[in-house]
Amino acid sequence: MLCGSSRDADRDQASVFFFRYTVCRIFSGEQSMKVNDRVTVKTDGGPRRVGTVLAVEGFNEGTMYLVALEDYPLGIWFFNESDHAEGVFVEPYVEA
């Protein structure tokens, strides 16, 4: 290590990863949702439900969203796959 500690290197590496991940999402056209955004979620056997994003966690394969719904105010995790339209469960809320 030429400068700083290994802890600095870990932080810098994480920053580079986050930057690359964000740039890839922007250029791939993936809609980015953030904490407090209103969203709709696809659930089994029913219409889309409206909720609020409580947390967002990015992964190589997609993004996890913790979404508060009326029945589940503490939230439920939903995973949006990056490569499959059928694997997208969380979408931005659009008023009709």
Backbone as CSV, one residue per row, in Angstrom:
resi,resn,N_x,N_y,N_z,CA_x,CA_y,CA_z,C_x,C_y,C_z
1,MET,0.853,-1.166,0.000,0.000,0.000,0.000,0.896,1.225,0.000
2,LEU,0.793,2.041,-1.023,1.631,3.227,-1.129,1.142,4.356,-0.238
3,CYS,-0.144,4.591,-0.206,-0.711,5.697,0.583,-1.899,5.189,1.380
4,GLY,-2.035,5.679,2.588,-3.205,5.338,3.388,-3.146,3.918,3.924
5,SER,-4.222,3.535,4.594,-4.301,2.200,5.190,-5.098,1.277,4.290
6,SER,-5.137,0.000,4.648,-5.939,-0.943,3.882,-7.420,-0.600,4.003
7,ARG,-7.814,0.011,5.121,-9.203,0.439,5.306,-9.560,1.501,4.261
8,ASP,-8.617,2.429,3.975,-8.836,3.436,2.928,-8.992,2.760,1.566
9,ALA,-8.181,1.754,1.319,-8.253,1.040,0.045,-9.602,0.353,-0.100
10,ASP,-10.101,-0.264,0.974,-11.413,-0.915,0.929,-12.510,0.092,0.619
11,ARG,-12.444,1.255,1.271,-13.444,2.293,1.042,-13.373,2.790,-0.402
12,ASP,-12.143,3.014,-0.905,-11.981,3.478,-2.280,-12.492,2.446,-3.277
13,GLN,-12.219,1.174,-3.015,-12.679,0.109,-3.892,-14.211,0.052,-3.898
14,ALA,-14.829,0.215,-2.747,-16.288,0.223,-2.666,-16.854,1.421,-3.426
15,SER,-16.193,2.563,-3.337,-16.652,3.762,-4.054,-16.586,3.552,-5.557
16,VAL,-15.495,2.929,-6.022,-15.352,2.649,-7.458,-16.439,1.682,-7.904
17,PHE,-16.699,0.635,-7.110,-17.746,-0.314,-7.463,-19.096,0.385,-7.557
18,PHE,-19.431,1.220,-6.563,-20.711,1.922,-6.565,-20.824,2.819,-7.791
19,PHE,-19.739,3.524,-8.133,-19.749,4.402,-9.296,-19.993,3.589,-10.574
20,ARG,-19.270,2.487,-10.735,-19.451,1.646,-11.929,-20.875,1.103,-11.996
21,TYR,-21.392,0.646,-10.866,-22.743,0.104,-10.805,-23.765,1.172,-11.211
22,THR,-23.607,2.380,-10.682,-24.526,3.474,-10.993,-24.463,3.838,-12.469
23,VAL,-23.249,3.950,-13.023,-23.096,4.281,-14.442,-23.728,3.199,-15.307
24,CYS,-23.518,1.939,-14.971,-24.114,0.841,-15.746,-25.631,0.917,-15.722
25,ARG,-26.212,1.235,-14.571,-27.664,1.347,-14.465,-28.178,2.507,-15.299
26,ILE,-27.466,3.613,-15.296,-27.899,4.777,-16.068,-27.877,4.465,-17.556
27,PHE,-26.774,3.865,-18.031,-26.643,3.608,-19.456,-27.469,2.417,-19.928
28,SER,-27.863,1.525,-19.025,-28.701,0.399,-19.429,-30.169,0.801,-19.486
29,GLY,-30.498,2.006,-19.006,-31.877,2.479,-19.055,-32.722,2.027,-17.883
30,GLU,-32.130,1.359,-16.902,-32.882,0.906,-15.738,-33.361,2.111,-14.950
31,GLN,-34.631,2.104,-14.601,-35.161,3.216,-13.821,-34.702,3.064,-12.382
32,SER,-34.132,4.113,-11.863,-33.613,4.072,-10.512,-34.656,4.615,-9.544
33,MET,-34.960,3.826,-8.527,-35.872,4.268,-7.490,-35.074,4.395,-6.208
34,LYS,-35.439,5.354,-5.402,-34.683,5.615,-4.184,-35.612,5.628,-2.976
35,VAL,-35.029,5.721,-1.800,-35.787,5.731,-0.552,-36.813,6.863,-0.582
36,ASN,-38.004,6.560,-0.112,-39.171,7.446,-0.023,-39.923,7.603,-1.343
37,ASP,-39.462,6.986,-2.430,-40.219,7.033,-3.684,-41.479,6.193,-3.553
38,ARG,-42.560,6.661,-4.171,-43.793,5.869,-4.259,-43.614,4.897,-5.412
39,VAL,-43.978,3.642,-5.189,-43.812,2.600,-6.191,-45.048,1.713,-6.220
40,THR,-45.117,0.874,-7.247,-46.106,-0.202,-7.259,-45.332,-1.510,-7.291
41,VAL,-45.902,-2.538,-6.661,-45.264,-3.846,-6.643,-46.216,-4.895,-7.191
42,LYS,-45.625,-5.853,-7.898,-46.382,-6.977,-8.442,-46.371,-8.080,-7.401
43,THR,-47.564,-8.555,-7.022,-47.672,-9.663,-6.081,-48.475,-10.775,-6.738
44,ASP,-48.396,-11.970,-6.188,-49.099,-13.115,-6.771,-50.607,-12.949,-6.703
45,GLY,-51.245,-13.178,-7.829,-52.691,-13.279,-7.879,-53.480,-12.025,-7.595
46,GLY,-52.940,-10.863,-7.819,-53.709,-9.659,-7.559,-53.185,-8.478,-8.347
47,PRO,-53.872,-7.359,-8.191,-53.419,-6.148,-8.885,-52.143,-5.606,-8.239
48,ARG,-51.456,-4.731,-8.933,-50.262,-4.084,-8.373,-50.672,-3.289,-7.141
49,ARG,-49.803,-3.263,-6.153,-50.080,-2.559,-4.905,-49.134,-1.382,-4.763
50,VAL,-49.633,-0.293,-4.195,-48.834,0.922,-4.021,-48.121,0.866,-2.674
51,GLY,-46.853,1.294,-2.685,-46.076,1.320,-1.458,-45.004,2.395,-1.523
52,THR,-44.156,2.409,-0.503,-43.071,3.382,-0.395,-41.759,2.641,-0.166
53,VAL,-40.716,3.032,-0.884,-39.404,2.400,-0.742,-38.774,2.832,0.580
54,LEU,-38.377,1.836,1.384,-37.717,2.087,2.666,-36.204,1.916,2.567
55,ALA,-35.751,1.034,1.665,-34.315,0.779,1.508,-34.068,0.217,0.119
56,VAL,-32.840,0.425,-0.376,-32.430,-0.068,-1.693,-31.058,-0.713,-1.536
57,GLU,-30.903,-1.902,-2.109,-29.626,-2.606,-2.041,-29.301,-3.171,-3.421
58,GLY,-28.191,-2.740,-3.998,-27.800,-3.180,-5.330,-26.961,-4.442,-5.312
59,PHE,-27.175,-5.306,-6.308,-26.418,-6.537,-6.491,-26.065,-6.658,-7.969
60,ASN,-25.174,-7.575,-8.307,-24.807,-7.783,-9.707,-25.999,-8.181,-10.562
61,GLU,-26.892,-9.001,-10.022,-28.015,-9.538,-10.790,-29.224,-8.610,-10.819
62,GLY,-29.239,-7.574,-9.985,-30.389,-6.682,-9.925,-30.379,-5.842,-8.668
63,THR,-31.565,-5.437,-8.246,-31.690,-4.536,-7.098,-32.782,-5.032,-6.161
64,MET,-32.482,-5.006,-4.858,-33.471,-5.341,-3.839,-34.085,-4.044,-3.327
65,TYR,-35.405,-4.061,-3.165,-36.130,-2.913,-2.621,-36.929,-3.375,-1.415
66,LEU,-36.775,-2.672,-0.299,-37.626,-2.899,0.865,-38.785,-1.917,0.727
67,VAL,-39.992,-2.456,0.566,-41.154,-1.626,0.265,-42.196,-1.779,1.367
68,ALA,-42.622,-0.649,1.925,-43.693,-0.642,2.920,-45.029,-0.637,2.193
69,LEU,-45.871,-1.602,2.526,-47.231,-1.673,1.983,-48.215,-1.433,3.125
70,GLU,-49.447,-1.175,2.779,-50.459,-0.898,3.807,-50.530,-2.033,4.830
71,ASP,-50.519,-3.290,4.347,-50.605,-4.460,5.230,-49.288,-4.753,5.948
72,TYR,-48.183,-4.255,5.402,-46.840,-4.540,5.923,-46.048,-3.244,6.061
73,PRO,-46.366,-2.431,7.074,-45.720,-1.117,7.208,-44.214,-1.184,7.465
74,LEU,-43.713,-2.320,7.972,-42.270,-2.451,8.186,-41.542,-2.879,6.923
75,GLY,-42.295,-3.260,5.914,-41.717,-3.545,4.606,-41.541,-5.005,4.268
76,ILE,-41.501,-5.259,2.969,-41.229,-6.572,2.380,-40.160,-6.352,1.318
77,TRP,-39.188,-7.285,1.243,-38.139,-7.180,0.225,-38.632,-7.723,-1.103
78,PHE,-38.391,-6.976,-2.162,-38.680,-7.398,-3.540,-37.392,-7.275,-4.337
79,PHE,-37.161,-8.231,-5.248,-35.942,-8.227,-6.057,-36.300,-7.954,-7.508
80,ASN,-35.679,-6.950,-8.102,-35.813,-6.676,-9.535,-34.596,-7.238,-10.245
81,GLU,-34.825,-8.199,-11.148,-33.728,-8.744,-11.940,-33.342,-7.751,-13.022
82,SER,-32.053,-7.662,-13.311,-31.566,-6.721,-14.322,-31.879,-7.166,-15.739
83,ASP,-31.840,-8.472,-15.983,-31.878,-8.978,-17.355,-33.214,-9.539,-17.816
84,HIS,-34.219,-9.600,-16.959,-35.486,-10.232,-17.323,-36.672,-9.347,-16.950
85,ALA,-37.458,-8.968,-17.948,-38.630,-8.121,-17.693,-39.614,-8.799,-16.743
86,GLU,-39.723,-10.137,-16.832,-40.638,-10.864,-15.945,-40.164,-10.856,-14.500
87,GLY,-38.893,-10.526,-14.287,-38.334,-10.492,-12.949,-38.354,-9.112,-12.327
88,VAL,-39.141,-8.195,-12.900,-39.251,-6.844,-12.346,-40.549,-6.755,-11.556
89,PHE,-40.422,-6.566,-10.257,-41.584,-6.538,-9.371,-41.898,-5.137,-8.860
90,VAL,-40.898,-4.267,-8.822,-41.072,-2.913,-8.300,-40.914,-1.926,-9.454
91,GLU,-41.890,-1.043,-9.604,-41.855,-0.010,-10.648,-42.259,1.323,-10.053
92,PRO,-41.800,2.415,-10.633,-42.210,3.740,-10.149,-43.730,3.897,-10.220
93,TYR,-44.293,4.579,-9.245,-45.727,4.856,-9.220,-46.027,5.991,-10.187
94,VAL,-47.024,5.775,-11.030,-47.461,6.803,-11.976,-48.932,7.076,-11.710
95,GLU,-49.241,8.313,-11.369,-50.648,8.643,-11.100,-51.453,8.574,-12.390
96,ALA,-52.641,8.014,-12.291,-53.494,7.852,-13.482,-54.215,9.116,-13.851
